[in-house]
Amino acid sequence: MRLNYGNGDIIVLYRQDTNRVYIYNPAHKAIFSTPFETFYKRGFIITSGGLLPIRTWYPKERKSIRYKGQPASIVEIYAHGRSRGKPTEINCAEMKVVNSKENFNKVISVIETLYAIPITGSIPIELRLNYSQAGGELWFQTHQSDFKQRMENTSIRLQTSKIVREKMPAAFFAVPKQYKVMKEESDVMNLTDTASDLTNLVLP
């Protein structure tokens, strides 16, 4: 899997043969790599602050649809909350996902970790959060009906505008050679404009 961020100053690459995630900057020829398991646990530096909280969210209701001409599903995402001291559920997000017969589990996990989005087991193509950035603190301290009344505009965290099935050359997924190997992911990110552009992805 290869994902180009922003204007391409950061590229995230996952190789199944090495089971590693590579984060690199083509302009400055700097690269950082880490085992998949470490990346999954620590997350992407920009969104890692929201990773653990959002992994407590869970998919519940699923409805089959077509999205951009592809068979897909709408998945309602819930989180555990409390109302007047009693456990309750909060419908906090809606996701559109593409199901695949092929095994993309680790690729999906890399995407979910990059964006700090809920785990559904399907390829995420859209995520709509049922709260504004300022309203995030309401998830765990209000009843669902109160939450809806106080909720501001929804927030789109991830949205796919085009889906194309295309065979890419092997070189597209090649790990760059003769790049300066950085000890930390932050050493690569600090060389780019992408770091500041991605701060709006961090959960409050």
KASULFEN-V787518 format. One record per residue. SS is DSSP state (h for helix, s for strand, l for the rest). PHI is phi as a letter, one per 40 degrees, with the letter a starting at -180 (999 if undefined). Layout:
ss phi
SS PHI
SS PHI
//
This chain:
ss phi
l 999
s b
s b
s c
s c
l f
l c
l g
l c
s b
s b
s b
s b
s b
s b
l c
l c
l b
l f
s b
s b
s b
s b
s a
s b
l c
l c
l c
l f
s b
s a
s b
s b
s a
s c
h d
h c
h c
h c
h c
h c
h c
l g
l c
l d
l c
l b
h c
h c
h c
h c
h c
h d
h c
l c
l c
l c
s a
s c
s b
s b
s b
s b
s c
s a
s b
s b
l f
l g
s b
s c
s a
s b
s c
s b
s c
s b
s b
s b
s c
s b
s b
s b
l f
l g
s b
s c
s a
s b
s b
s c
s b
s a
s b
s b
s b
s b
s b
l c
l b
l c
l c
l c
l b
h d
h c
h c
h c
h c
h c
h c
h c
h c
h d
h c
l f
l b
l d
l c
l b
l g
l b
s c
s c
s b
s a
s b
s b
s c
l c
l a
l c
h d
h c
h c
h c
h c
h c
l d
l b
l b
l a
l c
h d
h c
h c
h d
h c
h c
h c
l c
l c
l c
l c
s b
s c
s c
s a
s a
l c
l c
l a
l b
l b
l c
l a
l c
l c
l c
h d
h c
h c
h b
l c
l c
l d
l b
l g
l c
s c
s c
l c
l c
l b
h d
h c
h c
h c
h c
l c
l c
l b
l c
h c
h d
h c
h c
l c
h c
h c
h c
l c
l c
l c
//
